[in-house]
Amino acid sequence: MKTIDIHAHLTPQCFLRAMNANQTWHGVNPGDLRVTPRGVWTPEQRINDMNSLGVDVHVVSTGAAFYFYDKDPQTIAAMHRECNEEVHQMTLDYPDRFKGFAQIPMQDVNAAINELDHVINNLGFVGAMINDTANGRTFDDPEYLPLWRAAEQMGAIMFIHQQGGDTLVTPRSNRYHLANTIGNLVDRAVTFASFVFGGVMDACPDLKICLAHGGGYTCYGAGRMDRGWQVRPEARAHIQQPPSAYLNRFYYDCLTHSEPALRYLIDTVGIDRIVFGTDWPADMAIDWPVSWILSLETLTQAEKDAILWKNLEKLLNL
């Protein structure tokens, strides 16, 4: 058995060097970003931790704090290129332990397409990690359709993960860590709805999208989305099928922190759409992720194998 984690972040060493030297980095003051304790680890230290957790492969994504979609696109494109080159070096140094997710400058669609093309076709990455929005624009915005078509053509996986602290919950309450514990799940449901109701999934039938954190509240709200589609003409403007018909068009990581929730997710979208994801090295990660999956009494061994490695082995062509 080979365990493959699709949800594993990186604080790039190139950024850490600038932080330690108290230098600005691509226009960013490194002191403004929070770094988790394990975030400063070298690839070798990371591998030691993976070994202790029973994780064989990380699909490495530079952390969401490095999106910077609100800043100058040329500056951030250069930042993302440097981050991506570091991830690429990790995949060269340890090809059996690391695969790459890119950062791409979503504030400039053409630049995002160019970087995605570079990492997929030149560096051997498997896709990119992106936010739920870009400067307030959801991904049903027609401006983004060329990117989805390009990703579809390249076979790239688009891993959707919110940006740091601010989510849709933040304006209403920024207490109790709710912006994360609830907000991440709200954002993911809105992203699913944007792709579906906006007709993106019909326009790009082979587009590969993975929703982090188990897709958030998506599956639990599908019935109400279907009802809206049935009774409201604006909900049927771009799609001929109810939203629930699209649930098994997405992938979802297993990061639910709840056995009943994971069981419901499996039963709703199908076991072949669930992949292993831990949120390493965040404090909200699963502490002993492989052990947790293996301990779940409501999952069969075949389902555990599918989550831990089989689905991702197929999806990533390993």
Sequence and secondary structure as in RCSB ss.txt:
>XXXX:A:sequence
MKTIDIHAHLTPQCFLRAMNANQTWHGVNPGDLRVTPRGVWTPEQRINDMNSLGVDVHVVSTGAAFYFYDKDPQT
IAAMHRECNEEVHQMTLDYPDRFKGFAQIPMQDVNAAINELDHVINNLGFVGAMINDTANGRTFDDPEYLPLWRA
AEQMGAIMFIHQQGGDTLVTPRSNRYHLANTIGNLVDRAVTFASFVFGGVMDACPDLKICLAHGGGYTCYGAGRM
DRGWQVRPEARAHIQQPPSAYLNRFYYDCLTHSEPALRYLIDTVGIDRIVFGTDWPADMAIDWPVSWILSLETLT
QAEKDAILWKNLEKLLNL
>XXXX:A:secstr
   EEEEEEE  HHHHHHHHTT  BTTB GGGS   GGGG  HHHHHHHHHHHT  EEEEEE GGG  TTS HHH
HHHHHHHHHHHHHHHHHH TTTEEEEE   TTSHHHHHHHHHHHHHTS   EEEE S BTTB TTSGGGHHHHHH
HHHHT EEEE   TT  TTTTT  STTHHHHTHHHHHHHHHHHHHHHTTHHHH TT EEEESGGGTTHHHHHHHH
HHHHHH GGGGSS SS GGGGGGGSEEES  S HHHHHHHHHHH GGGEE    BTSTTS SSHHHHHHH TTS 
HHHHHIIIIIHHHHHTT 
